């Protein structure tokens, strides 16, 4: 290969690299703008609504994401990964089992309450096997389930646990999600529990059962 060919190839590679970096940066920028649009307008926001708020055109979003379903998948994976990082980080920051679970539940409720529109956008749509957000959600559930399992089993005599206890972490996540979503839908009022109260009660239910509502247990 002569020097001229090497120079041409190097220039071509450089342009390709710069174009890839540009497309990656633009992709991330469009996702952030779509995230802001859904947060403001709600989970039913149209591509036209999202593009208008992003001060761009629908064809730009179609070019980068294919269609609205492609945008939904990419944005859902983005939001779920944010949930995953913050919830797991909150749990790892605590050494005690109850404190760790309490931190996880608190972080989950805070993230959902911070943007109900984004939360419902991510959780309400059905997912197929090739949905990228389904993979992100499963990763989050798997990691959270493993951590819950580790924390809960330390509270009990592991020799006395039944094999069926392996299903408990997923059941626990389902309970937190169901109770959290019901709480999230309730209008603000003096009777609505605070995030702190909900997190404390849910943690006690996970660790000690409904009897913990007597107030004798605390994370």
C-alpha positions as CSV (number, residue, x, y, z in Angstrom):
1,X,0.0,0.0,0.0
2,X,1.5,3.3,-1.0
3,X,1.5,6.5,1.0
4,X,-1.3,8.1,-1.1
5,X,-3.6,5.1,-0.6
6,X,-2.8,5.1,3.1
7,X,-3.6,8.8,3.3
8,X,-6.9,8.3,1.5
9,X,-7.9,5.4,3.7
10,X,-6.9,7.3,6.8
11,X,-9.0,10.3,5.7
12,X,-12.0,8.0,5.0
13,X,-11.7,6.3,8.3
14,X,-11.5,9.6,10.1
15,X,-14.6,10.9,8.4
16,X,-16.5,7.7,9.2
17,X,-15.4,8.0,12.8
18,X,-16.5,11.6,13.0
19,X,-19.8,10.8,11.4
20,X,-20.4,7.9,13.8
21,X,-19.6,10.2,16.8
22,X,-21.9,12.8,15.4
23,X,-24.8,10.3,15.0
24,X,-24.2,8.9,18.5
25,X,-24.3,12.4,20.1
26,X,-27.4,13.4,18.1
27,X,-29.1,10.1,19.0
28,X,-28.5,10.8,22.7
29,X,-29.6,14.4,22.3
30,X,-32.9,13.4,20.6
31,X,-33.5,10.8,23.4
32,X,-33.0,13.5,26.1
33,X,-35.4,15.8,24.3
34,X,-38.0,13.0,23.9
35,X,-37.6,12.3,27.6
36,X,-38.4,15.9,28.4
37,X,-41.3,15.9,26.1
38,X,-42.9,12.8,27.6
39,X,-42.3,14.1,31.1
40,X,-44.1,17.3,30.2
41,X,-46.8,16.1,27.8
42,X,-47.6,12.6,29.1
43,X,-47.0,9.0,27.9
44,X,-49.4,9.4,25.0
45,X,-47.4,12.2,23.4
46,X,-47.2,11.8,19.6
47,X,-44.1,11.9,17.4
48,X,-45.3,15.3,16.2
49,X,-45.6,16.6,19.8
50,X,-42.2,15.2,20.7
51,X,-40.5,16.7,17.6
52,X,-42.2,20.0,18.1
53,X,-41.0,20.3,21.7
54,X,-37.5,19.3,20.6
55,X,-37.7,22.0,17.9
56,X,-37.0,19.6,15.1
57,X,-39.1,17.6,12.6
58,X,-40.7,14.2,12.7
59,X,-38.5,12.9,9.8
60,X,-35.4,13.5,12.0
61,X,-36.9,11.2,14.7
62,X,-37.9,8.6,12.1
63,X,-34.4,8.7,10.7
64,X,-32.8,7.9,14.0
65,X,-35.4,5.6,15.5
66,X,-37.4,4.1,12.6
67,X,-40.8,4.8,14.0
68,X,-42.6,5.7,17.2
69,X,-42.2,2.1,18.6
70,X,-38.5,2.3,18.0
71,X,-38.4,5.6,19.9
72,X,-40.4,4.1,22.7
73,X,-38.1,1.1,23.0
74,X,-35.0,3.3,23.0
75,X,-36.4,5.8,25.5
76,X,-37.8,3.0,27.8
77,X,-34.4,1.3,27.9
78,X,-32.8,4.7,28.7
79,X,-35.2,5.3,31.6
80,X,-35.1,1.8,32.9
81,X,-31.3,1.8,33.0
82,X,-31.4,5.0,35.0
83,X,-33.8,3.4,37.4
84,X,-31.6,0.4,37.6
85,X,-28.4,2.4,38.4
86,X,-30.0,4.5,41.0
87,X,-32.0,1.8,42.8
88,X,-29.1,-0.6,43.0
89,X,-26.7,2.2,44.0
90,X,-29.0,3.1,46.8
91,X,-29.1,-0.4,48.1
92,X,-25.3,-0.9,47.9
93,X,-24.8,2.3,49.9
94,X,-26.2,0.5,53.0
95,X,-24.6,-2.3,54.9
96,X,-27.6,-3.5,57.0
97,X,-30.2,-5.7,55.3
98,X,-33.3,-3.7,56.3
99,X,-31.6,-0.4,55.5
100,X,-30.6,-1.7,52.1
101,X,-34.1,-2.8,51.2
102,X,-35.5,0.5,52.5
103,X,-33.1,2.4,50.3
104,X,-34.1,0.4,47.3
105,X,-37.8,0.9,47.9
106,X,-37.3,4.6,48.6
107,X,-35.3,5.2,45.4
108,X,-37.9,3.4,43.4
109,X,-40.8,5.5,44.8
110,X,-38.8,8.7,44.4
111,X,-38.0,8.0,40.8
112,X,-41.6,7.1,39.9
113,X,-43.0,10.1,41.8
114,X,-40.5,12.5,40.2
115,X,-42.0,11.8,36.7
116,X,-45.2,9.7,36.7
117,X,-45.5,10.4,32.9
118,X,-42.2,8.8,32.2
119,X,-42.9,5.9,34.6
120,X,-46.1,5.0,32.9
121,X,-44.6,5.5,29.5
122,X,-42.0,2.8,30.4
123,X,-44.2,0.4,32.3
124,X,-47.5,0.4,30.5
125,X,-46.6,-0.8,27.0
126,X,-46.5,-4.6,26.2
127,X,-43.1,-5.9,25.2
128,X,-42.1,-8.5,22.6
129,X,-39.0,-10.7,22.7
130,X,-37.0,-8.4,20.5
131,X,-37.9,-5.2,22.4
132,X,-34.7,-3.6,23.7
133,X,-36.5,-2.2,26.7
134,X,-37.6,-5.7,27.7
135,X,-34.0,-6.7,28.0
136,X,-33.2,-3.6,30.1
137,X,-36.3,-4.3,32.3
138,X,-35.3,-8.0,32.8
139,X,-31.7,-7.0,33.7
140,X,-33.1,-4.6,36.3
141,X,-35.5,-7.2,37.8
142,X,-32.7,-9.9,37.8
143,X,-30.2,-7.6,39.6
144,X,-32.8,-6.3,42.1
145,X,-34.1,-9.8,42.7
146,X,-30.7,-11.1,43.5
147,X,-30.0,-8.3,45.9
148,X,-33.4,-8.7,47.6
149,X,-32.7,-12.5,47.9
150,X,-29.3,-11.9,49.5
151,X,-30.6,-9.3,51.9
152,X,-33.7,-11.3,52.9
153,X,-32.0,-14.6,53.5
154,X,-29.6,-13.0,55.9
155,X,-32.6,-12.1,58.1
156,X,-33.5,-15.8,58.5
157,X,-32.1,-19.2,59.1
158,X,-31.2,-20.3,55.5
159,X,-31.2,-23.9,56.5
160,X,-34.9,-23.6,57.3
161,X,-35.9,-22.0,54.0
162,X,-38.0,-23.8,51.5
163,X,-37.0,-24.1,47.8
164,X,-40.0,-22.1,46.9
165,X,-38.4,-19.1,48.7
166,X,-36.5,-18.6,45.5
167,X,-39.6,-17.1,44.0
168,X,-40.0,-14.5,46.8
169,X,-37.7,-11.8,45.3
170,X,-39.9,-11.5,42.1
171,X,-43.0,-11.6,44.3
172,X,-41.6,-8.8,46.4
173,X,-40.8,-6.7,43.4
174,X,-44.4,-7.3,42.1
175,X,-45.8,-6.2,45.5
176,X,-43.7,-3.0,45.6
177,X,-44.6,-2.2,42.0
178,X,-48.4,-2.8,42.5
179,X,-48.6,-0.9,45.8
180,X,-46.4,1.9,44.4
181,X,-48.5,2.4,41.3
182,X,-51.7,2.5,43.3
183,X,-50.1,5.1,45.6
184,X,-48.8,7.0,42.6
185,X,-52.3,7.3,41.0
186,X,-53.8,8.7,44.2
187,X,-54.3,12.4,44.1
188,X,-52.3,14.4,46.7
189,X,-54.2,14.8,50.0
190,X,-53.6,14.9,53.7
191,X,-54.5,11.2,53.9
192,X,-52.1,10.1,51.2
193,X,-48.9,8.5,52.7
194,X,-45.6,10.2,52.1
195,X,-42.8,8.6,50.2
196,X,-41.1,8.0,53.6
197,X,-44.1,6.3,55.1
198,X,-44.7,4.1,52.0
199,X,-41.1,3.1,51.9
200,X,-41.0,2.2,55.5
201,X,-44.3,0.2,55.4
202,X,-43.3,-1.7,52.2
203,X,-39.9,-2.6,53.7
204,X,-41.5,-3.9,56.8
205,X,-44.1,-5.9,54.8
206,X,-41.2,-7.5,52.8
207,X,-39.2,-8.4,55.8
208,X,-41.8,-9.1,58.5
209,X,-45.2,-9.4,56.8
210,X,-48.4,-7.4,57.4
211,X,-48.0,-7.7,61.2
212,X,-45.3,-5.1,60.9
213,X,-48.0,-2.4,60.5
214,X,-48.2,-2.4,64.3
215,X,-45.2,-0.1,64.1
216,X,-42.9,-2.3,66.1
217,X,-40.5,-2.8,63.2
218,X,-38.4,-0.2,61.4
219,X,-35.7,-0.3,58.7
